Amino acid sequence: MSDDDRQAAPKRADARRNEKTLLDAAAAIFVTSGVEAPLRAIAAEAGVGTATIYRHFPTRADLIVAVYRHQVENLAEFGPTMLAGSATPYTALGRWIDLFVDFVVTKQGLAAVLQSDDPCFDPLHSYFLERLVPVCTDLLDAAAASGEIESGQNASELMRGVGGLCAGAGNNSYYDARRMVRLLIAGLRRAD
């Protein structure tokens, strides 16, 4: 079997589970310790050895890109799921925005790396917009159609606003970004 055949073959279920566990662990560690956190900390969080990390992600850049894409995909999948499973579209929007806040916090930990000169990071912002703006748009449209929020809301503006509110937190323990985002989302409610 050639190297190309091995790379093209689908991963076994246990390999996919290991990869997901690693990505979730890396995202958690990146939030608390930054993207330069020791790989042994990520391995410990995932309950695997560091060799497993290298088997899945040969470089730190590979791991960072994979974490980012994993989180974007999770958010993209959660939108329709929340819309189908929530009592109202506005509730689904609020739950999705709460997950988006988690993503933004992780993304801030990745910001320095994502703005580096490494070309492997260049397509990530476009990927983020292509996957998440339509999901947020669908949630906003559903909430507007149900009469819960004012119509005509712009998903890109809302997501930028959430990002700005999250960026304002920095290391300030007196600033609660989640509370500020909840106020922003409450401001979308239709005034009757």
C-alpha positions in Angstrom: 0.0 0.0 0.0 1.5 3.4 -1.0 1.6 6.5 1.3 -1.2 8.0 -0.9 -3.4 5.0 -0.3 -2.9 5.2 3.5 -3.7 8.9 3.5 -6.8 8.5 1.4 -8.2 5.6 3.5 -10.9 6.7 5.9 -9.9 6.7 9.6 -11.1 3.9 11.8 -13.8 4.8 14.4 -11.4 4.7 17.3 -8.9 6.9 15.4 -11.7 9.5 14.8 -12.7 9.3 18.5 -9.1 9.8 19.5 -8.8 12.8 17.2 -12.0 14.4 18.5 -10.8 13.9 22.1 -7.5 15.5 21.3 -9.1 18.4 19.6 -11.5 19.0 22.5 -8.6 18.7 25.0 -6.4 21.1 22.9 -9.2 23.7 22.7 -9.6 23.6 26.5 -5.9 23.9 27.1 -5.5 26.7 24.5 -8.2 28.7 26.4 -6.5 28.4 29.7 -2.8 28.3 28.7 -2.5 29.6 25.2 -1.4 27.8 22.0 2.1 27.4 23.2 1.0 25.2 26.0 3.1 22.0 26.4 1.8 19.1 24.3 2.1 16.9 27.4 -0.7 19.1 29.0 -2.9 18.4 26.0 -2.1 14.7 26.1 -2.9 14.5 29.8 -6.2 16.3 29.3 -7.0 13.9 26.5 -5.8 10.8 28.4 -3.3 9.8 25.7 0.4 9.9 25.2 2.2 12.7 23.3 3.0 10.2 20.5 -0.7 10.0 19.8 -0.8 13.8 19.3 2.1 13.6 16.8 0.5 10.7 15.0 -2.6 12.8 14.4 -0.9 16.3 14.1 2.7 16.2 13.1 3.2 19.9 13.8 1.8 22.4 16.3 0.4 24.4 13.3 -1.5 21.3 12.2 -3.0 21.0 15.6 -4.0 24.6 15.8 -5.6 24.6 12.4 -7.5 21.3 13.3 -8.8 22.8 16.6 -10.0 25.9 14.8 -11.8 23.9 12.1 -13.2 21.4 14.6 -14.7 24.2 16.6 -16.2 25.9 13.5 -17.7 22.6 12.4 -19.2 22.0 15.8 -20.8 25.5 15.8 -22.1 25.0 12.3 -23.7 21.7 13.2 -25.2 23.0 16.5 -27.2 25.8 14.8 -29.8 23.6 13.0 -29.8 21.2 15.9 -30.6 23.9 18.4 -33.2 25.4 16.2 -35.0 22.0 15.9 -34.7 21.2 19.6 -35.4 24.5 21.3 -38.7 25.8 22.6 -38.4 29.0 20.4 -36.0 30.2 17.7 -34.9 33.1 20.0 -34.0 30.5 22.6 -32.0 28.6 20.0 -30.3 31.8 18.9 -29.3 32.5 22.6 -27.9 29.0 23.1 -25.9 29.2 19.8 -24.5 32.6 20.7 -23.4 31.2 24.1 -21.5 28.5 22.2 -20.1 31.2 19.9 -18.8 33.1 22.9 -16.9 29.9 23.9 -15.4 29.8 20.4 -14.5 33.4 20.4 -12.7 33.0 23.7 -10.7 30.1 22.2 -10.1 32.0 19.0 -8.6 34.9 21.0 -6.1 32.4 22.4 -5.2 31.5 18.8 -5.2 35.1 17.5 -1.5 35.7 17.7 -0.8 32.5 15.8 -3.6 33.1 13.3 -2.1 36.5 12.5 1.4 35.1 12.0 3.1 34.9 8.6 2.5 31.2 8.3 0.4 30.7 5.2 -1.4 27.6 6.5 -3.5 30.0 8.7 -4.6 32.3 5.8 -7.8 30.5 4.7 -9.2 30.1 8.2 -11.0 33.4 8.5 -12.8 32.8 5.2 -13.7 29.3 6.3 -15.1 30.7 9.6 -17.3 33.2 7.7 -18.4 30.7 5.0 -19.5 28.2 7.7 -20.9 30.3 10.5 -22.5 33.5 9.0 -25.2 31.4 7.2 -26.0 29.5 10.4 -26.3 32.7 12.4 -28.4 34.2 9.6 -30.8 31.2 9.7 -31.2 31.6 13.5 -31.9 35.3 13.2 -34.3 34.8 10.3 -36.2 32.1 12.3 -36.4 34.3 15.3 -37.6 37.2 13.2 -40.2 35.0 11.4 -41.6 33.9 14.8 -41.9 37.6 15.8 -39.5 37.3 18.7 -36.9 39.8 17.3 -36.9 42.7 15.0 -36.4 41.6 11.4 -33.5 42.7 9.3 -30.7 41.7 11.7 -27.3 41.2 10.1 -25.4 38.0 11.2 -22.0 39.4 10.4 -22.6 42.5 12.5 -24.0 40.5 15.4 -21.0 38.1 15.3 -18.6 41.0 15.1 -20.4 42.7 18.1 -20.1 39.5 20.1 -16.5 39.3 19.3 -15.9 42.9 20.3 -17.7 42.3 23.6 -15.6 39.2 24.3 -12.4 41.0 23.3 -13.2 43.7 25.9 -12.8 41.2 28.7 -9.0 40.6 28.4 -7.8 39.7 31.8 -10.2 42.1 33.6 -12.0 40.1 36.3 -14.5 42.9 36.7 -15.8 42.5 33.2 -18.3 39.8 32.4 -18.3 39.3 28.7 -21.1 36.7 28.9 -23.4 39.1 30.7 -22.7 41.8 28.1 -23.4 39.4 25.3 -26.7 38.4 27.0 -27.6 42.1 27.1 -26.8 42.4 23.4 -29.0 39.4 22.5 -31.8 40.7 24.8 -31.6 44.0 22.8 -32.7 42.1 19.7 -36.1 41.3 21.2 -39.0 42.9 19.5 -40.5 45.7 21.5 -44.3 45.2 21.7 
